[in-house]
């Protein structure tokens, strides 16, 4: 991306999006009819710096709970699931024999996918129990410390009877 003078700004969150109602502006190929207000977050001070961006297009590639889709009142068509998945990259301490191979495990505790990564890391996709990890008000996953502890415990449940201890991320 750098060779094309592009960079991803993080952490940034969208606050507002507006589509111009001016028909002439919407038809013009040279106009920028979309206005997006962004908050650039400073992790050290928790200070938000606002930026207004005018754009020709907005790509809503922000997942199942799309902020862009909701902001424009666009419904999600097609199959949907109520499953919640957690993702973690880590070096596990386990006696599971296939930890360095791609694997999909389905058990009474849910599903787990293992994807080998560089060095000794693996990426785990862990099916989580929705009531433990979803805010009923927003439908979004909760990312607070008690939930992280539950997530860590739930990873091991999927590998029973094997020993599983999360080592490092």
Long-range contacts (C-beta under 8 A, 24 or more apart in sequence): 9-40, 11-40, 11-41, 11-43, 12-38, 12-39, 12-40, 12-41, 13-38, 13-39, 13-41, 14-38, 14-39, 14-67, 14-68, 14-71, 15-39, 15-50, 16-71, 17-58, 17-68, 17-71, 17-72, 19-72, 31-56, 32-56, 34-58, 65-139, 65-140, 82-130, 83-127, 83-130, 84-127, 84-128, 84-129, 84-130, 84-133, 84-134, 84-141, 85-125, 85-126, 85-127, 85-128, 86-124, 86-125, 86-126, 86-128, 86-133, 86-141, 86-151, 86-154, 86-155, 87-123, 87-124, 87-125, 87-126, 88-123, 88-124, 88-126, 88-151, 88-155, 88-166, 88-169, 89-117, 89-121, 89-122, 89-123, 89-169, 90-121, 90-122, 90-124, 90-166, 90-167, 90-168, 90-169, 91-119, 91-120, 91-121, 91-122, 91-167, 91-168, 91-169, 92-122, 92-124, 92-164, 92-165, 92-166, 92-167, 93-163, 93-164, 93-165, 93-166, 93-167, 94-159, 94-162, 94-163, 94-164, 94-165, 95-162, 95-163, 96-159, 96-162, 96-163, 96-164, 105-158, 105-159, 107-158, 107-160, 109-154, 109-157, 109-158, 109-160, 110-154, 110-157, 110-158, 111-158, 112-155, 112-158, 112-159, 124-155, 126-151, 126-154, 126-155, 126-158, 127-158, 128-154, 129-154
